[in-house]
Amino acid sequence: MIITGTRKGIGRYLVDYYLERGWQVVGCSRTDMEQSVTGYRHFCLDVADERAVQAMMKTVMSEFGQVDALINNAGIASMNHMLLTPLSTVKNVFSTNVFGTFNFCREAAKVMLRAKRGRIVNFATVATPLRLEGEAAYAASKAAVESFTRIMAKEVAAYGITVNAVGPTPVATDLIKGVSKAKMQALLNTQAIKRLGTFEDVANGVDFFLKEESDFVTGQVLFLGGVS
């Protein structure tokens, strides 16, 4: 399994979660892990760097021989009024969230199709269907991920590869630390289940798409918390 954005937050949790369940886990982030993890292989790279991603995939295939699952967790957000958001920020958000997801999806699919099987899980966000003010760039980037997920699913279905996405509600990570309590409560009030998400909630959604029995589920975006 390859997981992107593993240094902290959801990605870091998923490393431990899937190691405990017997997976061989490979991950990446821009910097080293804060502490070593037994049985885990880490790469330092920018997910938007096409050549770096290709080099990583070549090394993974050399060391492990296959890729059964890819979890595209790496992502960055910008929470600001669009009138106050510089273009450079928008480019950075799209670079990681869209181009990084594309790079890993393409390179993983290339090796998965040889085995005629594979699971790809991308990350969306409830900020898109909720059309959250102050998150125009972030929500737009994840809308692109949603569209890409649905179309890629059709393009690789014949090779036994499923492509789906999980859209978490806010989880207590660095991604939301700059959001005021009032704004966060207003956001939670739009959900059917009015609480923050947890790492366990996210892992549960990912697990569903990874299951062998989910081979007939593809091109879907699963929003958590009762958001539609």
TILOMI-122651 format. One record per residue (C-alpha): residue number from 0; residue in three letters; z, x, y. Coordinates in Angstrom, 3 decimals. Last residue first. Example, Ala and Ser with C-alpha at 12.3 -4.5 7.8 and 13.67 -1.06 7.14 Angstrom:
// residues 2
LOBA   resi   resn          Z          X          Y
LOBA      1    SER      7.140     13.670     -1.060
LOBA      0    ALA      7.800     12.300     -4.500
***
This chain:
// residues 228
LOBA   resi   resn          Z          X          Y
LOBA    227    SER      0.534    -24.766     15.314
LOBA    226    VAL      4.045    -23.368     15.583
LOBA    225    GLY      6.652    -24.407     13.017
LOBA    224    GLY      8.616    -21.171     13.011
LOBA    223    LEU      5.930    -18.956     11.492
LOBA    222    PHE      2.187    -19.019     12.059
LOBA    221    LEU      0.069    -18.367      8.968
LOBA    220    VAL     -3.527    -17.440      9.778
LOBA    219    GLN     -5.976    -17.997      6.920
LOBA    218    GLY     -9.287    -16.341      6.066
LOBA    217    THR     -8.318    -16.079      2.404
LOBA    216    VAL     -6.300    -17.936     -0.225
LOBA    215    PHE     -7.883    -18.201     -3.692
LOBA    214    ASP     -6.472    -14.826     -4.821
LOBA    213    SER     -3.005    -16.034     -3.842
LOBA    212    GLU     -1.763    -16.002     -7.461
LOBA    211    GLU     -1.732    -12.207     -7.418
LOBA    210    LYS      0.739    -12.440     -4.556
LOBA    209    LEU     -0.057    -10.374     -1.454
LOBA    208    PHE     -0.678    -13.375      0.828
LOBA    207    PHE      2.639    -14.949     -0.063
LOBA    206    ASP      4.484    -11.646      0.285
LOBA    205    VAL      3.251    -11.243      3.866
LOBA    204    GLY      4.825    -14.560      4.806
LOBA    203    ASN      8.108    -13.657      3.111
LOBA    202    ALA      8.082    -10.242      4.775
LOBA    201    VAL      7.861    -11.933      8.180
LOBA    200    ASP     10.808    -14.212      7.504
LOBA    199    GLU     12.836    -11.274      6.138
LOBA    198    PHE     12.219     -9.288      9.326
LOBA    197    THR     13.719    -12.204     11.205
LOBA    196    GLY     12.308    -14.868     13.506
LOBA    195    LEU     14.187    -16.001     16.561
LOBA    194    ARG     15.452    -19.557     16.530
LOBA    193    LYS     14.316    -23.088     17.316
LOBA    192    ILE     12.607    -24.275     14.158
LOBA    191    ALA      9.919    -26.705     15.378
LOBA    190    GLN      8.979    -24.158     18.016
LOBA    189    THR      8.442    -24.915     21.704
LOBA    188    ASN     12.179    -24.533     22.366
LOBA    187    LEU     11.954    -20.930     21.203
LOBA    186    LEU      9.652    -20.145     24.121
LOBA    185    ALA     11.989    -21.719     26.656
LOBA    184    GLN     14.849    -19.742     25.129
LOBA    183    MET     12.870    -16.521     25.494
LOBA    182    LYS     12.039    -17.270     29.112
LOBA    181    ALA     15.680    -17.926     29.943
LOBA    180    LYS     16.883    -14.858     28.048
LOBA    179    SER     14.481    -12.643     30.000
LOBA    178    VAL     11.776    -10.726     28.131
LOBA    177    GLY     11.919     -6.922     28.353
LOBA    176    LYS     13.276     -6.464     24.806
LOBA    175    ILE     10.418     -8.473     23.303
LOBA    174    LEU      8.248     -5.778     21.681
LOBA    173    ASP     11.253     -3.499     21.188
LOBA    172    THR     12.271     -5.706     18.242
LOBA    171    ALA     14.321     -8.883     17.778
LOBA    170    VAL     11.565    -11.072     16.327
LOBA    169    PRO      9.551    -13.522     18.441
LOBA    168    THR      7.537    -15.930     16.263
LOBA    167    PRO      5.414    -14.176     13.700
LOBA    166    GLY      1.707    -14.817     13.135
LOBA    165    VAL      0.748    -13.638      9.652
LOBA    164    ALA     -2.906    -12.911      8.951
LOBA    163    ASN     -5.309    -13.163      6.018
LOBA    162    VAL     -8.018    -11.112      4.343
LOBA    161    THR     -8.633    -11.416      0.607
LOBA    160    ILE    -10.711     -8.865     -1.307
LOBA    159    GLY    -12.327     -9.789     -4.621
LOBA    158    TYR    -15.634     -8.163     -3.657
LOBA    157    ALA    -17.442    -11.453     -2.993
LOBA    156    ALA    -14.743    -12.331     -0.459
LOBA    155    VAL    -15.647     -9.325      1.723
LOBA    154    GLU    -17.790    -10.928      4.434
LOBA    153    LYS    -16.052    -14.284      4.372
LOBA    152    ALA    -12.610    -12.768      4.927
LOBA    151    MET    -14.092    -10.531      7.618
LOBA    150    ILE    -14.974    -13.663      9.592
LOBA    149    ARG    -11.504    -15.204      9.427
LOBA    148    THR     -9.671    -11.967     10.122
LOBA    147    PHE    -11.962    -11.039     13.042
LOBA    146    SER    -11.300    -14.398     14.668
LOBA    145    GLU     -7.543    -14.005     14.299
LOBA    144    VAL     -7.629    -10.380     15.481
LOBA    143    ALA     -9.594    -11.452     18.574
LOBA    142    ALA     -6.943    -14.078     19.279
LOBA    141    LYS     -4.446    -11.218     18.922
LOBA    140    SER     -6.110     -9.322     21.736
LOBA    139    ALA     -6.222    -12.466     23.868
LOBA    138    ALA     -2.514    -13.110     23.331
LOBA    137    TYR     -1.641     -9.559     24.381
LOBA    136    ALA     -3.879     -9.587     27.460
LOBA    135    ALA     -2.726    -13.025     28.637
LOBA    134    GLU      0.963    -12.524     27.912
LOBA    133    GLY      2.507    -13.527     31.234
LOBA    132    GLU      2.109    -17.219     30.514
LOBA    131    LEU      2.188    -18.043     26.811
LOBA    130    ARG     -0.857    -19.821     25.453
LOBA    129    LEU      1.261    -21.312     22.632
LOBA    128    PRO     -1.606    -20.831     20.158
LOBA    127    THR     -1.977    -17.165     21.194
LOBA    126    ALA      1.642    -16.183     21.859
LOBA    125    VAL      2.408    -17.300     18.290
LOBA    124    THR      1.149    -13.884     17.203
LOBA    123    ALA     -1.394    -12.352     14.797
LOBA    122    PHE     -0.770     -9.512     12.354
LOBA    121    ASN     -3.259     -8.558      9.664
LOBA    120    VAL     -2.790     -8.809      5.906
LOBA    119    ILE     -5.407     -7.247      3.623
LOBA    118    ARG     -5.212     -7.662     -0.150
LOBA    117    GLY     -7.520     -5.935     -2.595
LOBA    116    ARG     -9.839     -6.360     -5.543
LOBA    115    LYS    -13.301     -5.384     -6.795
LOBA    114    ALA    -12.088     -1.847     -7.555
LOBA    113    ARG    -14.969     -0.292     -5.615
LOBA    112    LEU    -14.586     -3.022     -2.987
LOBA    111    MET    -11.094     -1.789     -2.206
LOBA    110    VAL    -12.330      1.622     -1.050
LOBA    109    LYS    -14.662      0.340      1.653
LOBA    108    ALA    -12.274     -2.511      2.449
LOBA    107    ALA     -9.580     -0.006      3.417
LOBA    106    GLU    -11.923      1.780      5.846
LOBA    105    ARG    -13.092     -1.439      7.474
LOBA    104    CYS     -9.672     -3.033      7.746
LOBA    103    PHE     -8.107      0.193      9.038
LOBA    102    ASN    -10.618      0.668     11.834
LOBA    101    PHE    -10.728     -3.027     12.770
LOBA    100    THR     -6.955     -3.293     13.099
LOBA     99    GLY     -6.911     -0.211     15.327
LOBA     98    PHE     -9.770     -1.584     17.427
LOBA     97    VAL     -8.042     -4.933     17.938
LOBA     96    ASN     -4.326     -4.354     18.409
LOBA     95    THR     -4.311     -0.674     19.316
LOBA     94    SER     -7.334     -0.390     21.598
LOBA     93    PHE     -6.992     -3.972     22.812
LOBA     92    VAL     -3.528     -3.292     24.209
LOBA     91    ASN     -4.549      0.056     25.690
LOBA     90    LYS     -7.633     -1.450     27.341
LOBA     89    VAL     -5.554     -4.249     28.858
LOBA     88    THR     -3.109     -1.703     30.251
LOBA     87    SER     -5.933      0.364     31.777
LOBA     86    LEU     -7.307     -2.804     33.373
LOBA     85    PRO     -4.165     -3.102     35.474
LOBA     84    THR     -1.962     -6.201     35.046
LOBA     83    LEU     -0.491     -7.700     38.229
LOBA     82    LEU     -2.944    -10.589     38.511
LOBA     81    MET     -2.574    -11.136     34.747
LOBA     80    HIS      1.145    -11.792     35.151
LOBA     79    ASN      3.039     -9.384     32.913
LOBA     78    MET      4.123     -9.003     29.327
LOBA     77    SER      1.986     -6.292     27.770
LOBA     76    ALA      2.195     -5.896     24.018
LOBA     75    ILE      1.596     -3.205     21.422
LOBA     74    GLY      0.625     -3.434     17.777
LOBA     73    ALA      0.731     -1.660     14.441
LOBA     72    ASN      1.383     -4.149     11.595
LOBA     71    ASN     -1.946     -4.008      9.781
LOBA     70    ILE     -0.704     -4.433      6.207
LOBA     69    LEU     -3.183     -3.023      3.693
LOBA     68    ALA     -2.977     -3.624     -0.052
LOBA     67    ASP     -4.295     -2.215     -3.313
LOBA     66    VAL     -5.565      1.145     -2.084
LOBA     65    GLN     -6.728      3.518     -4.800
LOBA     64    GLY     -6.786      7.085     -6.115
LOBA     63    PHE     -3.300      8.052     -4.944
LOBA     62    GLU     -3.601     11.593     -3.590
LOBA     61    SER     -7.356     11.896     -2.996
LOBA     60    MET     -7.672      8.255     -1.976
LOBA     59    VAL     -4.840      8.660      0.513
LOBA     58    THR     -6.393     11.852      1.877
LOBA     57    LYS     -9.752     10.155      2.464
LOBA     56    MET     -7.995      7.198      4.070
LOBA     55    MET     -6.154      9.515      6.444
LOBA     54    ALA     -9.368     11.280      7.418
LOBA     53    GLN    -11.074      7.957      8.125
LOBA     52    VAL     -8.134      6.828     10.254
LOBA     51    ALA     -8.198     10.106     12.194
LOBA     50    ARG    -11.939      9.793     12.725
LOBA     49    GLU    -11.644      6.257     14.083
LOBA     48    ASP     -8.806      6.959     16.490
LOBA     47    ALA     -7.593      3.437     17.365
LOBA     46    VAL     -4.790      3.689     14.785
LOBA     45    ASP     -3.410      6.692     16.666
LOBA     44    LEU     -2.149      9.225     14.157
LOBA     43    CYS      0.865     10.731     12.425
LOBA     42    PHE      0.755     10.154      8.665
LOBA     41    HIS      3.700      9.284      6.413
LOBA     40    ARG      4.046      9.214      2.617
LOBA     39    TYR      7.092      7.324      1.254
LOBA     38    GLY      8.867      8.067     -2.008
LOBA     37    THR     12.135      9.023     -0.346
LOBA     36    VAL     12.180      8.172      3.341
LOBA     35    SER     12.578     10.910      5.934
LOBA     34    GLN     14.324     10.095      9.190
LOBA     33    GLU     13.107      9.245     12.694
LOBA     32    MET      9.590      8.863     11.309
LOBA     31    ASP      7.037     11.127     12.969
LOBA     30    THR      4.924     10.033     15.919
LOBA     29    ARG      1.819      7.930     16.576
LOBA     28    SER      2.480      5.800     13.533
LOBA     27    CYS      1.369      5.774      9.932
LOBA     26    GLY      2.229      4.498      6.496
LOBA     25    VAL      1.807      5.060      2.783
LOBA     24    VAL      3.841      3.052      0.280
LOBA     23    GLN      3.796      3.263     -3.513
LOBA     22    TRP      5.061     -0.184     -4.397
LOBA     21    GLY      8.019     -0.758     -6.688
LOBA     20    ARG      9.792     -3.609     -4.967
LOBA     19    GLU     12.309     -1.358     -3.236
LOBA     18    LEU      9.413      0.617     -1.762
LOBA     17    TYR      8.047     -2.687     -0.491
LOBA     16    TYR     11.126     -3.593      1.537
LOBA     15    ASP     11.825     -0.056      2.703
LOBA     14    VAL      8.365      0.314      4.253
LOBA     13    LEU      8.403     -3.314      5.442
LOBA     12    TYR     11.486     -2.670      7.565
LOBA     11    ARG      9.825      0.249      9.315
LOBA     10    GLY      6.776     -1.871     10.063
LOBA      9    ILE      8.879     -4.734     11.415
LOBA      8    GLY     10.688     -2.532     13.912
LOBA      7    LYS     10.369      1.229     13.795
LOBA      6    ARG      8.177      4.170     12.798
LOBA      5    THR      5.905      2.139     10.511
LOBA      4    GLY      3.046      1.096     12.772
LOBA      3    THR      0.477      0.739     10.000
LOBA      2    ILE      1.305     -0.140      6.397
LOBA      1    ILE     -0.825      1.129      3.508
LOBA      0    MET      0.000      0.000      0.000
***
